[in-house]
Amino acid sequence: MPDDVKDMEKSPYISYNCVKIVNNAAVVTNGSHTDTIYEKIAMGYPARDALALSLLAMDYEKDSLNTPRIAIVLKGDAAFLGIVTKDGLNVSGFHLLDGECMMVSTYEKTAFSPLVIDATSADDVARKMYDLTFEKPVCAAGVYQVDGGFEMGVYNGQ
């Protein structure tokens, strides 16, 4: 949710579920497509298919910035990361090691990049992602696997 509820009148794209857990998988996105991907996985779709179908159907956001939709599904040591931009769709699978993640950001880093961070919790992941060098950081959300489940963390500079 935005700090000022009046901001909701300016853009329908700024309030949404960014993290949901389903069937031992974490779904993390930058938009309302979280719910669509979550529902497809709950229905039994494989993670890659849920991502690809949802991103293709919802497309990039038709705002003044042509905002890409980004999503990841994490389950065990497997991750599927997807992005749909004005120019295309990319959904890729990765196997992750301890301390490793794949990163993408909405405007400044739309190609997948490996990143190693030293974190011990979801809040720590979110804080360290937020503190990376970006022109206009807004917030960061992270998930951290613990004992077969997930912790969720968010940091917005406050």
VEXLO-835593 format. One record per residue: x, y negated, z of N, C-alpha, C in turn; residue in one letter; residue number from 1. Coordinates in steps of 0.02 Angstrom, whole numbers, plus 50000, padded with zeros to 5 digits. Example, Ala and Ser with C-alpha at 12.3 -4.5 7.8 and 13.67 -1.06 7.14 Angstrom:
REM VEXLO-835593
+-------+-------+-------+-------+-------+-------+-------+-------+-------+---------+-----+
|    nX |    nY |    nZ |   caX |   caY |   caZ |    cX |    cY |    cZ | residuo | num |
+-------+-------+-------+-------+-------+-------+-------+-------+-------+---------+-----+
| 50660 | 50284 | 50390 | 50615 | 50225 | 50390 | 50660 | 50165 | 50390 |       a |   1 |
| 50642 | 50112 | 50354 | 50684 | 50053 | 50357 | 50645 | 49998 | 50394 |       s |   2 |
+-------+-------+-------+-------+-------+-------+-------+-------+-------+---------+-----+
//
This chain:
REM VEXLO-835593
+-------+-------+-------+-------+-------+-------+-------+-------+-------+---------+-----+
|    nX |    nY |    nZ |   caX |   caY |   caZ |    cX |    cY |    cZ | residuo | num |
+-------+-------+-------+-------+-------+-------+-------+-------+-------+---------+-----+
| 50042 | 50059 | 50000 | 50000 | 50000 | 50000 | 50044 | 49938 | 50000 |       m |   1 |
| 50024 | 49887 | 49964 | 50061 | 49824 | 49965 | 50054 | 49789 | 50033 |       p |   2 |
| 50103 | 49747 | 50049 | 50099 | 49709 | 50112 | 50039 | 49662 | 50111 |       d |   3 |
| 50025 | 49633 | 50053 | 49968 | 49587 | 50046 | 49915 | 49621 | 50003 |       d |   4 |
| 49858 | 49637 | 50031 | 49804 | 49673 | 49996 | 49781 | 49635 | 49934 |       v |   5 |
| 49789 | 49569 | 49932 | 49769 | 49530 | 49874 | 49811 | 49548 | 49812 |       k |   6 |
| 49870 | 49578 | 49823 | 49911 | 49600 | 49767 | 49876 | 49655 | 49727 |       d |   7 |
| 49830 | 49690 | 49758 | 49792 | 49743 | 49724 | 49750 | 49714 | 49667 |       m |   8 |
| 49729 | 49651 | 49674 | 49690 | 49618 | 49621 | 49733 | 49604 | 49560 |       e |   9 |
| 49799 | 49595 | 49570 | 49844 | 49579 | 49515 | 49861 | 49640 | 49473 |       k |  10 |
| 49866 | 49698 | 49505 | 49886 | 49759 | 49468 | 49855 | 49821 | 49500 |       s |  11 |
| 49824 | 49864 | 49460 | 49796 | 49926 | 49487 | 49850 | 49979 | 49498 |       p |  12 |
| 49911 | 49965 | 49479 | 49964 | 50015 | 49480 | 50006 | 50015 | 49544 |       y |  13 |
| 49990 | 49974 | 49594 | 50036 | 49967 | 49651 | 50015 | 50003 | 49715 |       i |  14 |
| 49961 | 50039 | 49714 | 49942 | 50078 | 49773 | 49923 | 50148 | 49751 |       s |  15 |
| 49958 | 50198 | 49780 | 49947 | 50267 | 49760 | 49982 | 50313 | 49810 |       y |  16 |
| 49964 | 50377 | 49808 | 50001 | 50428 | 49845 | 50066 | 50440 | 49808 |       n |  17 |
| 50123 | 50432 | 49842 | 50186 | 50444 | 49807 | 50216 | 50512 | 49824 |       c |  18 |
| 50193 | 50544 | 49877 | 50219 | 50610 | 49896 | 50160 | 50653 | 49918 |       v |  19 |
| 50158 | 50715 | 49892 | 50110 | 50765 | 49915 | 50144 | 50832 | 49916 |       k |  20 |
| 50124 | 50874 | 49963 | 50152 | 50941 | 49970 | 50098 | 50992 | 49951 |       i |  21 |
| 50115 | 51040 | 49908 | 50067 | 51091 | 49886 | 50104 | 51156 | 49871 |       v |  22 |
| 50077 | 51212 | 49895 | 50105 | 51278 | 49880 | 50182 | 51280 | 49889 |       n |  23 |
| 50206 | 51255 | 49946 | 50278 | 51254 | 49961 | 50318 | 51214 | 49911 |       n |  24 |
| 50287 | 51165 | 49879 | 50321 | 51121 | 49832 | 50306 | 51049 | 49851 |       a |  25 |
| 50355 | 51005 | 49840 | 50346 | 50933 | 49851 | 50337 | 50900 | 49783 |       a |  26 |
| 50287 | 50857 | 49778 | 50276 | 50817 | 49718 | 50289 | 50744 | 49738 |       v |  27 |
| 50336 | 50712 | 49703 | 50354 | 50642 | 49717 | 50350 | 50603 | 49652 |       v |  28 |
| 50315 | 50547 | 49652 | 50308 | 50507 | 49591 | 50309 | 50432 | 49606 |       t |  29 |
| 50306 | 50394 | 49553 | 50301 | 50321 | 49559 | 50232 | 50296 | 49537 |       n |  30 |
| 50179 | 50337 | 49544 | 50113 | 50315 | 49523 | 50058 | 50364 | 49540 |       g |  31 |
| 49999 | 50349 | 49514 | 49940 | 50389 | 49530 | 49942 | 50459 | 49500 |       s |  32 |
| 49991 | 50474 | 49459 | 49998 | 50541 | 49431 | 50018 | 50593 | 49484 |       h |  33 |
| 50036 | 50571 | 49544 | 50050 | 50618 | 49598 | 49991 | 50665 | 49607 |       t |  34 |
| 49931 | 50637 | 49611 | 49871 | 50677 | 49623 | 49857 | 50725 | 49566 |       d |  35 |
| 49868 | 50704 | 49504 | 49855 | 50747 | 49446 | 49903 | 50807 | 49446 |       t |  36 |
| 49967 | 50794 | 49459 | 50016 | 50848 | 49461 | 50001 | 50895 | 49519 |       i |  37 |
| 49986 | 50867 | 49576 | 49968 | 50906 | 49636 | 49910 | 50953 | 49620 |       y |  38 |
| 49858 | 50928 | 49588 | 49799 | 50969 | 49573 | 49817 | 51026 | 49525 |       e |  39 |
| 49859 | 51012 | 49475 | 49878 | 51065 | 49428 | 49919 | 51119 | 49462 |       k |  40 |
| 49964 | 51100 | 49506 | 50003 | 51150 | 49543 | 49958 | 51190 | 49590 |       i |  41 |
| 49911 | 51156 | 49622 | 49863 | 51191 | 49666 | 49822 | 51242 | 49627 |       a |  42 |
| 49809 | 51228 | 49563 | 49771 | 51274 | 49520 | 49815 | 51331 | 49494 |       m |  43 |
| 49881 | 51329 | 49507 | 49924 | 51383 | 49485 | 49969 | 51368 | 49426 |       g |  44 |
| 49967 | 51308 | 49400 | 50012 | 51290 | 49344 | 50085 | 51292 | 49368 |       y |  45 |
| 50130 | 51315 | 49326 | 50202 | 51308 | 49342 | 50220 | 51234 | 49347 |       p |  46 |
| 50271 | 51218 | 49386 | 50290 | 51148 | 49398 | 50305 | 51111 | 49332 |       a |  47 |
| 50342 | 51142 | 49288 | 50360 | 51109 | 49225 | 50299 | 51092 | 49185 |       r |  48 |
| 50251 | 51138 | 49180 | 50191 | 51126 | 49142 | 50147 | 51073 | 49175 |       d |  49 |
| 50142 | 51074 | 49241 | 50103 | 51023 | 49276 | 50131 | 50954 | 49264 |       a |  50 |
| 50198 | 50948 | 49266 | 50230 | 50884 | 49252 | 50218 | 50862 | 49180 |       l |  51 |
| 50234 | 50904 | 49133 | 50229 | 50886 | 49062 | 50158 | 50867 | 49043 |       a |  52 |
| 50110 | 50909 | 49062 | 50040 | 50895 | 49045 | 50015 | 50829 | 49076 |       l |  53 |
| 50032 | 50819 | 49139 | 50008 | 50760 | 49175 | 50040 | 50696 | 49147 |       s |  54 |
| 50105 | 50698 | 49136 | 50139 | 50638 | 49110 | 50116 | 50623 | 49039 |       l |  55 |
| 50108 | 50674 | 48998 | 50085 | 50663 | 48930 | 50014 | 50634 | 48929 |       l |  56 |
| 49970 | 50662 | 48971 | 49901 | 50639 | 48973 | 49894 | 50568 | 48999 |       a |  57 |
| 49932 | 50550 | 49051 | 49925 | 50484 | 49082 | 49967 | 50431 | 49047 |       m |  58 |
| 50021 | 50452 | 49014 | 50065 | 50407 | 48976 | 50097 | 50354 | 49021 |       d |  59 |
| 50138 | 50311 | 48992 | 50169 | 50258 | 49031 | 50115 | 50207 | 49051 |       y |  60 |
| 50130 | 50166 | 49099 | 50081 | 50116 | 49122 | 50078 | 50059 | 49072 |       e |  61 |
| 50018 | 50041 | 49054 | 50007 | 49988 | 49004 | 50006 | 49919 | 49037 |       k |  62 |
| 50059 | 49905 | 49075 | 50064 | 49839 | 49107 | 50113 | 49797 | 49066 |       d |  63 |
| 50128 | 49738 | 49090 | 50171 | 49692 | 49052 | 50243 | 49719 | 49045 |       s |  64 |
| 50262 | 49767 | 49086 | 50330 | 49794 | 49084 | 50334 | 49863 | 49051 |       l |  65 |
| 50276 | 49890 | 49028 | 50274 | 49958 | 49002 | 50308 | 50006 | 49050 |       n |  66 |
| 50287 | 50004 | 49112 | 50318 | 50042 | 49166 | 50317 | 50117 | 49152 |       t |  67 |
| 50375 | 50150 | 49154 | 50376 | 50222 | 49147 | 50343 | 50257 | 49206 |       p |  68 |
| 50315 | 50315 | 49194 | 50291 | 50358 | 49248 | 50346 | 50410 | 49260 |       r |  69 |
| 50364 | 50419 | 49324 | 50417 | 50465 | 49343 | 50388 | 50514 | 49394 |       i |  70 |
| 50410 | 50577 | 49390 | 50387 | 50627 | 49438 | 50439 | 50682 | 49447 |       a |  71 |
| 50439 | 50710 | 49506 | 50481 | 50769 | 49519 | 50440 | 50819 | 49560 |       i |  72 |
| 50452 | 50882 | 49546 | 50425 | 50936 | 49587 | 50486 | 50974 | 49613 |       v |  73 |
| 50489 | 50983 | 49679 | 50545 | 51016 | 49711 | 50518 | 51077 | 49749 |       l |  74 |
| 50549 | 51134 | 49735 | 50529 | 51196 | 49769 | 50590 | 51240 | 49776 |       k |  75 |
| 50612 | 51251 | 49838 | 50673 | 51290 | 49849 | 50733 | 51254 | 49819 |       g |  76 |
| 50773 | 51291 | 49781 | 50831 | 51258 | 49750 | 50817 | 51236 | 49678 |       d |  77 |
| 50753 | 51240 | 49658 | 50734 | 51219 | 49591 | 50698 | 51152 | 49593 |       a |  78 |
| 50713 | 51111 | 49543 | 50679 | 51046 | 49537 | 50663 | 51035 | 49464 |       a |  79 |
| 50605 | 51005 | 49453 | 50586 | 50983 | 49386 | 50574 | 50909 | 49389 |       f |  80 |
| 50609 | 50872 | 49346 | 50605 | 50799 | 49345 | 50578 | 50778 | 49277 |       l |  81 |
| 50529 | 50731 | 49278 | 50499 | 50708 | 49216 | 50491 | 50633 | 49215 |       g |  82 |
| 50494 | 50605 | 49154 | 50481 | 50534 | 49145 | 50447 | 50525 | 49077 |       i |  83 |
| 50397 | 50482 | 49075 | 50366 | 50463 | 49012 | 50374 | 50388 | 49006 |       v |  84 |
| 50402 | 50367 | 48950 | 50413 | 50297 | 48935 | 50375 | 50279 | 48872 |       t |  85 |
| 50378 | 50217 | 48853 | 50347 | 50196 | 48790 | 50375 | 50234 | 48731 |       k |  86 |
| 50438 | 50257 | 48737 | 50472 | 50290 | 48682 | 50473 | 50365 | 48684 |       d |  87 |
| 50452 | 50396 | 48739 | 50455 | 50469 | 48740 | 50442 | 50501 | 48807 |       g |  88 |
| 50448 | 50567 | 48807 | 50435 | 50608 | 48866 | 50495 | 50655 | 48876 |       l |  89 |
| 50518 | 50661 | 48938 | 50572 | 50707 | 48954 | 50554 | 50743 | 49018 |       n |  90 |
| 50554 | 50809 | 49016 | 50544 | 50850 | 49075 | 50599 | 50902 | 49075 |       v |  91 |
| 50639 | 50903 | 49128 | 50696 | 50948 | 49132 | 50698 | 50983 | 49200 |       s |  92 |
| 50723 | 51044 | 49200 | 50731 | 51082 | 49261 | 50803 | 51082 | 49284 |       g |  93 |
| 50813 | 51086 | 49350 | 50880 | 51085 | 49379 | 50882 | 51132 | 49438 |       f |  94 |
| 50939 | 51161 | 49452 | 50950 | 51197 | 49514 | 50993 | 51153 | 49558 |       h |  95 |
| 50971 | 51143 | 49619 | 51005 | 51097 | 49665 | 51044 | 51134 | 49717 |       l |  96 |
| 51101 | 51106 | 49736 | 51141 | 51131 | 49791 | 51129 | 51087 | 49852 |       l |  97 |
| 51150 | 51110 | 49910 | 51143 | 51068 | 49970 | 51176 | 51001 | 49960 |       d |  98 |
| 51141 | 50947 | 49979 | 51168 | 50880 | 49974 | 51164 | 50849 | 49905 |       g |  99 |
| 51136 | 50885 | 49857 | 51133 | 50861 | 49789 | 51062 | 50841 | 49770 |       e | 100 |
| 51056 | 50791 | 49729 | 50990 | 50772 | 49704 | 50997 | 50745 | 49633 |       c | 101 |
| 50942 | 50738 | 49599 | 50940 | 50705 | 49534 | 50902 | 50640 | 49545 |       m | 102 |
| 50926 | 50588 | 49512 | 50897 | 50522 | 49524 | 50873 | 50491 | 49459 |       m | 103 |
| 50819 | 50454 | 49464 | 50794 | 50412 | 49410 | 50759 | 50354 | 49444 |       v | 104 |
| 50760 | 50296 | 49414 | 50724 | 50239 | 49442 | 50680 | 50209 | 49387 |       s | 105 |
| 50631 | 50171 | 49408 | 50579 | 50150 | 49362 | 50604 | 50109 | 49303 |       t | 106 |
| 50646 | 50060 | 49314 | 50667 | 50018 | 49258 | 50742 | 50022 | 49243 |       y | 107 |
| 50783 | 50028 | 49293 | 50855 | 50021 | 49283 | 50892 | 50085 | 49268 |       e | 108 |
| 50861 | 50142 | 49280 | 50896 | 50206 | 49272 | 50845 | 50258 | 49249 |       k | 109 |
| 50827 | 50256 | 49185 | 50776 | 50301 | 49159 | 50804 | 50366 | 49130 |       t | 110 |
| 50869 | 50375 | 49131 | 50900 | 50439 | 49113 | 50917 | 50475 | 49179 |       a | 111 |
| 50911 | 50540 | 49180 | 50924 | 50579 | 49240 | 50998 | 50577 | 49258 |       f | 112 |
| 51013 | 50566 | 49320 | 51082 | 50562 | 49343 | 51091 | 50603 | 49406 |       s | 113 |
| 51143 | 50645 | 49408 | 51157 | 50681 | 49471 | 51184 | 50632 | 49523 |       p | 114 |
| 51167 | 50645 | 49584 | 51188 | 50602 | 49639 | 51200 | 50646 | 49700 |       l | 115 |
| 51254 | 50635 | 49734 | 51268 | 50671 | 49796 | 51265 | 50619 | 49852 |       v | 116 |
| 51222 | 50632 | 49902 | 51217 | 50587 | 49959 | 51224 | 50628 | 50023 |       i | 117 |
| 51250 | 50597 | 50073 | 51257 | 50629 | 50138 | 51198 | 50607 | 50180 |       d | 118 |
| 51148 | 50650 | 50185 | 51087 | 50632 | 50222 | 51066 | 50691 | 50266 |       a | 119 |
| 51033 | 50676 | 50321 | 51011 | 50728 | 50367 | 50936 | 50728 | 50379 |       t | 120 |
| 50900 | 50684 | 50344 | 50827 | 50680 | 50352 | 50797 | 50645 | 50291 |       s | 121 |
| 50732 | 50649 | 50285 | 50698 | 50615 | 50230 | 50704 | 50540 | 50236 |       a | 122 |
| 50700 | 50514 | 50297 | 50708 | 50442 | 50307 | 50778 | 50420 | 50286 |       d | 123 |
| 50828 | 50461 | 50301 | 50897 | 50447 | 50282 | 50904 | 50446 | 50206 |       d | 124 |
| 50873 | 50495 | 50172 | 50874 | 50497 | 50099 | 50844 | 50433 | 50071 |       v | 125 |
| 50785 | 50414 | 50094 | 50751 | 50355 | 50068 | 50793 | 50292 | 50079 |       a | 126 |
| 50821 | 50285 | 50138 | 50862 | 50226 | 50154 | 50924 | 50223 | 50109 |       r | 127 |
| 50957 | 50279 | 50099 | 51017 | 50278 | 50058 | 51002 | 50267 | 49984 |       k | 128 |
| 50945 | 50291 | 49961 | 50924 | 50277 | 49892 | 50908 | 50203 | 49884 |       m | 129 |
| 50873 | 50175 | 49932 | 50855 | 50104 | 49930 | 50917 | 50060 | 49929 |       y | 130 |
| 50968 | 50080 | 49965 | 51029 | 50040 | 49972 | 51076 | 50044 | 49911 |       d | 131 |
| 51059 | 50086 | 49861 | 51099 | 50087 | 49800 | 51091 | 50019 | 49765 |       l | 132 |
| 51136 | 50004 | 49720 | 51136 | 49939 | 49688 | 51084 | 49935 | 49633 |       t | 133 |
| 51030 | 49899 | 49647 | 50978 | 49885 | 49598 | 50961 | 49811 | 49600 |       f | 134 |
| 50937 | 49785 | 49545 | 50922 | 49714 | 49541 | 50865 | 49695 | 49587 |       e | 135 |
| 50810 | 49733 | 49586 | 50751 | 49717 | 49626 | 50724 | 49778 | 49661 |       k | 136 |
| 50757 | 49802 | 49714 | 50730 | 49860 | 49749 | 50664 | 49843 | 49782 |       p | 137 |
| 50616 | 49888 | 49777 | 50550 | 49879 | 49807 | 50542 | 49927 | 49865 |       v | 138 |
| 50549 | 49992 | 49851 | 50547 | 50042 | 49904 | 50576 | 50107 | 49877 |       c | 139 |
| 50590 | 50153 | 49922 | 50615 | 50219 | 49903 | 50578 | 50270 | 49944 |       a | 140 |
| 50561 | 50327 | 49912 | 50529 | 50382 | 49947 | 50574 | 50443 | 49938 |       a | 141 |
| 50579 | 50483 | 49990 | 50620 | 50543 | 49986 | 50587 | 50601 | 50020 |       g | 142 |
| 50605 | 50661 | 49998 | 50585 | 50721 | 50032 | 50649 | 50759 | 50049 |       v | 143 |
| 50646 | 50796 | 50103 | 50704 | 50833 | 50128 | 50679 | 50901 | 50149 |       y | 144 |
| 50709 | 50954 | 50121 | 50687 | 51021 | 50138 | 50715 | 51043 | 50205 |       q | 145 |
| 50670 | 51068 | 50247 | 50688 | 51092 | 50313 | 50650 | 51155 | 50328 |       v | 146 |
| 50685 | 51210 | 50339 | 50654 | 51274 | 50359 | 50595 | 51293 | 50315 |       d | 147 |
| 50603 | 51288 | 50249 | 50550 | 51308 | 50203 | 50495 | 51258 | 50194 |       g | 148 |
| 50498 | 51202 | 50230 | 50448 | 51149 | 50222 | 50482 | 51084 | 50202 |       g | 149 |
| 50446 | 51029 | 50209 | 50473 | 50965 | 50189 | 50459 | 50911 | 50240 |       f | 150 |
| 50507 | 50866 | 50248 | 50497 | 50803 | 50283 | 50487 | 50750 | 50228 |       e | 151 |
| 50448 | 50699 | 50243 | 50438 | 50644 | 50197 | 50463 | 50580 | 50229 |       m | 152 |
| 50497 | 50538 | 50190 | 50522 | 50475 | 50216 | 50513 | 50420 | 50164 |       g | 153 |
| 50502 | 50359 | 50189 | 50493 | 50300 | 50146 | 50532 | 50243 | 50177 |       v | 154 |
| 50563 | 50203 | 50135 | 50597 | 50143 | 50159 | 50584 | 50086 | 50111 |       y | 155 |
| 50565 | 50028 | 50137 | 50550 | 49970 | 50094 | 50588 | 49908 | 50114 |       n | 156 |
| 50644 | 49916 | 50146 | 50685 | 49859 | 50163 | 50669 | 49828 | 50230 |       g | 157 |
| 50621 | 49856 | 50265 | 50601 | 49826 | 50330 | 50616 | 49874 | 50386 |       q | 158 |
+-------+-------+-------+-------+-------+-------+-------+-------+-------+---------+-----+
//
